[in-house]
């Protein structure tokens, strides 16, 4: 099969799934089977596309040109291939998990949920395979619109308020900041293409580069850099599978993916080094890492704690790529994968705890490891990855981050990055390890036992949910040993 056809299939399979899911509205088993089959087909197509790309069979698909220099173009490149692999594999797992979660909790509007989920993956594929800034921007906006119904899924006042914040923040930043930056780049260069070495090289002064960089970095609201972060914890009112989508599969990953892609292919790392305009970004990312970790440390609601943990972990990516060195860029890309598999496991576990034991607070998790051993063991593995301990893939990405920080050309950036990574790692341990310890080694309060039914108190999560979270926890361990393959893809960025 030609690479052109594979590229088209990667883009249209999730879109066709949306139609199939909607048509099967009255037949839940068929509806979910369509989603799962589409997800499996997407994994196969992305796998073949990856194989073709690694073997030198590159391709470019041009859909049409709206204006000179503004075409809808798709071109696989190392980071996009890795992002597409992550999203496609986790879509399969998310569907399996969502079936158990939605049915166990008698959630309404399940067809709309699965359809919007598929549309979100279609948007993510467009972002991952975009060949220029213009194409990426279009699918970036589509992803916001596709996920908004998921954030407002419950339809109550809290959900509507979260939806307003979500839509207002993400559309507001992209339209008011990112769009003007893209137009300015097009005006200056006559193009929005992603170019190895950077589109703006020799075309933008240091002052102009600084202004465009600020617009782009703050305009990518999905990356949740402070102060553009409040949409993320507010969106936790959505069902847990939506939280997993937001944090691991699509939305926030699209944010940090966009940041890395713009720095590498639009601004160019060497051009930014020559201009010396990224110290502020390093400092902002470091502040976001530490500040959000402190908030997470004091959050008793489990999903809120995980949300602020996500804000911190995302900023690791921004921090690392802002240092502009080859090791730092590789570490940033690797951490996108590491965080994806680790954080989706944590949210899967949170949803399993809610479904089985109806607990949402960290203070209620004492003894939960004996009640739900599969769930809490998976949680523990993912927590170790977030902290950055072996043998998890989070250890590998943090190792390269520290190595990249220590070898950075900017003494200021290097110092700030190393301090932020060390402090936040200690804070990560402070807000994750007590959960694991109390889950397995602390007793359960009398009130908690009386509040549980026998099934809830002694049973683990439904089988489909357990399969999903054990699989993603296994990936967190497996990728520790397969890190070389991820690094070989990431090395193609430099």
N, C-alpha and C positions, 0 to 999 in steps of 0.2 A: 504494500500500500504506500502511495506517495506521501511525502511529508505535507504537501498542500492539503490533501484529503484528510490526513490526521489532524491538521490544524483546524480545519473546518469542523470536523466532528467534535473536537474538544470544545468548540464554541457553541455548537447547536444541540448537542445531546442534553445538557441541562435545560435548555429552552424547550425542547420537545417534551421533556419530562413534565414541565409545567402544564402543558396542554393535556397530557395523558392523565395527570393527577386530577385536574379539574373535571375531566370527562368521567372519571371513575368515582365521582363524589359519593354516590350511593352505595358503593361496594368497597368498604374499608380495606379488606384484604387485597383486592386488586389494586387499589390506589397506592397502598404501601409497597406492593410488589413492583409496581411501575417505577416508583422512586428508587427502590433498591437496585433493580436491574439497570436503570439509567446510571446510577452511581458506579456500579461495577463496570459498565461499559466505558464510563469516563476514565476510570482508573486504567483500564486496558489501553485506551487511546493515548492517554498521557504517558503511560509506560512506553509505548511504541514510539511516541514523539521524542521522548527522552533518549531512547536508544538511537534513534536516527540523528538527533542533535549531537550526541556524544561521538558518534561516528562520522561527523563532519557533513551531514546532510542538512544544511541550513535552508530555510525557506522564508519568503516574505509574501504575505497575502495583503493586497491592496483592495479594499472594498470600494472606495471612491474618493474623489478629491472635492471638497466643498469650496475651497479657495486655494490659490497657489500656496503651497507650504502647509496646508491644513487638510491632510488626508486621513482617512480611517485605515490604519495599517496594523497588521499583526506580525510580529517577528519573535520567535523564541530566542532567548538568551539565558545565560546560566542561572541568574537569580529568578527569572520568571519561570523557568522549568522547575526549579526547586519549589517555588510557591505553588505552582499548579499541582505538583505531586502531593504536597502537604494537604491542600484543599480537597483534592479528589479522594484521597485515602480517608481523610477524616469525615467526608460526606457520607461514605458508606457506614462508618461506625456511628455517626450521629443519627442516621436513619434508624439503625437497629436500636439504639438507645431511646430515641424519641417515641418509637412504637410502644415500648414498655412504659415510658413515663406518661405519655398522653392518655393511654388507656387506663393505667392504674389510678390516675388522678381525675379521670372523667372530664378531661379538658374539652371545651367547646371549640368549634371552628377548626377542626383538625385538617380538613381539606385545604383551607386557606393557609394553615401553618405549613404543610408540606409543599404547597405550590410556591409560597414566598421563599421557603428555604431553597427550593430548586432554582428559583429566579436569582437568589442571592449567590448561589454557586455559579450560575451563568455569568453574572456580573464579575465575580471574582476571576473567572477564567479570562474574561476580557481584559481585566487589569493586569493579570499575570503575563499575558501574551501580547500586550500592547506594544506596538513598535514606535510610538511617539507620544509626546506629552498630551497632545490633543485627544488621541484615542483613550489614553489612560484617564484623562479628566472626564470624558463622557461616561465611561463605565464606573468610575469612582462615584459620580452623582447617581447613576442608576442603582448602585449598591445601597446608597443611603435610602432611596425611595423604596427599594425592595425589602429592606429590613425594618422600615418604620411600622408596617402592620404587625410585625412580630413583636416589637417593643410594646405596642398598644394592644396586644393579644387579648388580655383579660377584659378590656373595655370599661373598667371602672375609672374613677376620678384619678387615682394614683397613676394608672396606666396612661390616661390621656395627658396628664401633666408631664410624665416622663417622655411621652411622644413629642410634645411641644418642645421640650428642652433638647431632645435628640435631633429633631428636624431643624429647629432654629439654629442650634450650635453648628451642626455639620454642614448644613446648606449655607448658613450665614458666613462661616469662615471660608468655604470653598468659593462662593460667589464674590464675596467682598475682598478676599485676599489672593486666593490661588488663581482665580480666573484673570484678574488684572496682571498678575505676574506672568501667566502664560501668554497673554496678549502682548505684553512688553517684550518677552523673549522672542516671540514670532516677529515683532516689529524690528527688533535689533538684528536678528539673524536671518530672517526670511524663512524660517523653518521651525518645527517643533520636534524634529527627529531626535531619537536617542543615538548619540554618537560616542563611540569608544574614545575616551579621553576628555569628553565634554563638548557640548555644543557651543558654549560661550567662550571657549578659549580664543584669545586674541580679538574678541569682539565686545568685551565689556570691561569698563574701568573698575578698579577696586570699589569705588563708591557705589556704582551701579550694581555691581555684584553683591555687595552687602545689602542693598535695598531689596533686590530680587530674592536673595536668600531668606531674608526676614519674612517677606510676603509668603514665600513657599512653605517655610517651616511652620509658621503660625497658621497658614491657610490649610494645612493638612490636619484638620481637627481630629480625624480618626486616630492619629498618633497620640492624642491625649497629653501633649505637653502642657504643663501648667502655664497660664491659667485656663487653657481650653480643654478642660478635663471633666467638668462636672456632669456632662451628659452620660458618662460611663457608669458611675455608681447609681445615678438616677434610673438608668435602664435596667437595673437589677430587679425591678418589679415584674419583668417578663418571666415566663416559664424557664426553668433551668436549661432545657435544650437551646433556647434562644441565647441565654447567657453564654453557653458554650460556643455558639455560632459567633457571637460578638467578640469573644475573647480569644478564640483559638482558630477558628476555621476561616473567617472572612474579614470582618470589619476592621478590628484593630490591626490585624496583620496587613490589610490593604494600606493602612495608614503608614506603618513603619516601612513597608515595602516601597511605597511611593517616595518617602523621604530618602531612602538609600538609592533608589533609582534616579531621582533628580540630582542628588549630589554626585553620583558616579557618571551619569550619562548626559546631564544637561550642564551642570556647573563644572564638573571635572575636578578630581582631587588635587591634581598638581596646580591647576588654576587657582583653586581656593587657597592652597598653601602659599602661592606667590602673593595673593591679595591679602592674606592674613586676616580673614574676616569670620572665623568660626569659633573664636574663644568664647564669645557670648553664648553660642549654641551649646558648647560643652558645659558652661556654667549653668545654663537653664536646665539642661538635661540632668545634670548632677543634683541640682536643687529639687527637681521633680522626683528623682529616685529616692532621695533621703526623706523629703517631706511626705510623700505618699506612703513610704514604709512606716513612718511614725503614726500616720493616721490608721494604717492597717493594724498596727500593734495595739491600738486602743479600741478597735471595732469588735463588738461582741457578735453582731450579726455575721454569719459565716460568709454569705454571698458578698456583703459589703467589704469584708476583709479581703476576700479574693479579688474584688473589683479594684481596690487600691493597690493590691499586690500587682495586678495587671498594669496599672499606670506606671508603677515603678519598673517592672520588667520591660515594658515597651521603651522606656527612656534609656535602658541599657543599650538598646539598638541605636538610638539617636546619639547617645554619648559616644559609643564606639565608632560610628561612622564619621562623627564630627572631628575625630582625631586624624582622619584622612590617610592613615598609613595602610599598606597592603594587609598586614595582620589584623588591623582594626576593622577594616571593611569585611574581611572574611569572617571575623568573629561576629559582626553585626548580622550577617546573613545566616550564620549557623545558629545564632540565638533566636532568630525568627522560628526556625524549625524546633529548637529545643523548647521554647516557651509554648509553642502550639500543642505539642503532645503532652507536656506536663500540665498546662493549665486546663486543657479540655478534660483531663483525668480528674483534676480537683473539682471542677464544676459537675462532672458526672457523679462524683462521689457525694457532693452536696445535694444534688437532686435525688440520689438514691436514699440518702438519710431522711430527706423530707418525705419522700414517698412511703418509706417503710416505717419510720419512727416519728414522723411529723415534727422534727426538730429543725430549727433554723439558727439557733444561737450557739456560739462556741462554748459557752458555759454549760450547755446541756449535753455535751458530747462525752462526758465521763463514762467509761465502761463501754462505749459504743464499739470498740474493737472486738469485744467478746460477743456482742450481739450480731455485728455485721463484719465478720473477719475479712471477707473478700473485698468489701468496699473500703474498709479502713486501711487494709494493707496497700491497696492501690493508691489511696490518698497519701500514705506515708512515702511511697516510692516517688510520687509526683512532688511532694513537699521537699524531699531531698534534692530533686532536680532544680526546684526553684531556689533553694539555698545555694546549690552549686557543689554538691558532694558526689564523689564517685560511689558506685559505678553507674551514674546517670549522665545523659547527654548534656544536662545543665552544667556539669563540671567542665566538660570540654569547651563549651562556649565561653564560660567565665575565665578559664585558663587562657584562652586566646585573647580575650578582652584585656586581661591584666598584662599579657605579653605585649599586645599592641599598644597599650597605654604607656608602658615603660619604655617603649622604643619610639614614641611619638616625637616629632620634631619640636613641637611647642612644649616648652618646659611648664608653662602655666597649665595647658590642657592636660599634660601628662600627670601633673601633681593633683589637679582637681579630680581627674578620672580615677586614679588609684585610691584616693581617699574616699570618694563616693562609693566605689565598688566594695571596699573593705567595710565601711560603716553599714551600707545597706545589706551586705551579706550577714553581718551580725544581727541586724534587725530582722532579716528574713528568718533566721534561726529562732529569734525570740518570739515571733508570732506564729511559726509553724510547729516547732518541736513540742511546745506544751500541749498542742492539740493531739499530736501523736502519742505523747506520753500518757496523758490522761485517758485517751481512748482505750489504751491497752492495759494500763497499770493502776488506774484509779477505780474506786468503787462507784456505784450508782446510788444516787439519793433515793430515799424512800418515796418521796413525792413523785419522782420521775418514774419509778417502778409502778406505782399505783396508777399513774396516768397512761401507762402503756397496756395495750391488749397483749395476750400471750404471743400472738403471731408477730406483732410489731416489735415486741421486746426481744424475741429470740430468733427471728428470721432475718435473712439477708434480703437484699433487693431482688426484684423480679429478674428472671434469668436473662432476658435480653439486655437489661441494664448492666447486669454483672459481666456479661460477655463483652460489652462495649468498654467498660472501664478497666477490666483486666487486660484487654487488648491494648488500649492506649498506654496503660502503665508498662506493659511489656515493651512497647515501642520506645518508651523513655529509657529503658535499660538496653534494648537492642541497638539503638542509635549511638550509644556510648561506644560500642564495638564497631559500628559502621561509620564512625565520624569521618574517616578518611574519604569515603565516597562523597559525603556532603561537602567536605573541604575541597575536593577536586573540582566540584561544580562551582563553588564559591570563588576558587582561585582564578576562574575565567573572567572575573570582573576586573582584575588588575592587569 
